[in-house]
Amino acid sequence: MNVAERKAALRLAMRERRRQLTPEARCDAGERLAQVLLAWPVLGPVEVLGAFLPMGLEIDTGPFCERWLAQGRRLALPRVEDDGAAMSFFEVRDTGRDITLGKFRCPEPRVPACAPVDPAELPVILLPGLAFDREGWRLGQGQGHYDRMLGAWAAAGLDPVRVAVAYDFQVVAEVPADPSWDRPAHWIATPGGVARAGGA
């Protein structure tokens, strides 16, 4: 199989694994992830964090985001722009009031109520995905929003710390990747802990 076919097969497998999780298991994973991230020293000095809220059966980052805000820290979440291709971050102060469902049924900041955030203000961003490997390669949903955004940031000289966020089973032996396009994570955070990725 070529890279595209391998990615498609892995997407199907990971989506099925997520569907098998009980609501209780998903809730527990989100709580444990929040504890792991809030105790992680790398986030200690961070004032503004780029994160995300879960789409569908993605691991629940809601508990972490709520506790981050409760600490008086700033939270920026992504929004797909009206052209359907570009993605930008906006500051969210309340993960209930400030959120709406976007183009892809993904929780996004309400605009213009939420102000845009300059990517230069984001020293760390959390990355969603269907699968990651220990080298940091990421398998996304297939729309390419994060890869395009990160590529544009890199061209502008911006290189935030990229943290893959996933269930433990989403860390696999190998993710098919195209280094000319895909952007690896520097770290991988799961309910089981945080590990440095080898390829970034």
Secondary structure, DSSP 4 states (H G I P E B T S, - for coil): --HHHHHHHHHHHHHHHHHTS-HHHHHHHHHHHHHHHHT-GGGTT-SEEE-----TTS---HHHHHHHHHTT-EEEEEEE-TTSS-EEEEEES-TTTTEEE-TTS-EEE-TTTSPB--GGG-SEEEE--SEEETT--EE--SS-HHHHHHHHHHHTT---EEEEE--GGGEES-----TTT----SEEEETTEEEE-S--
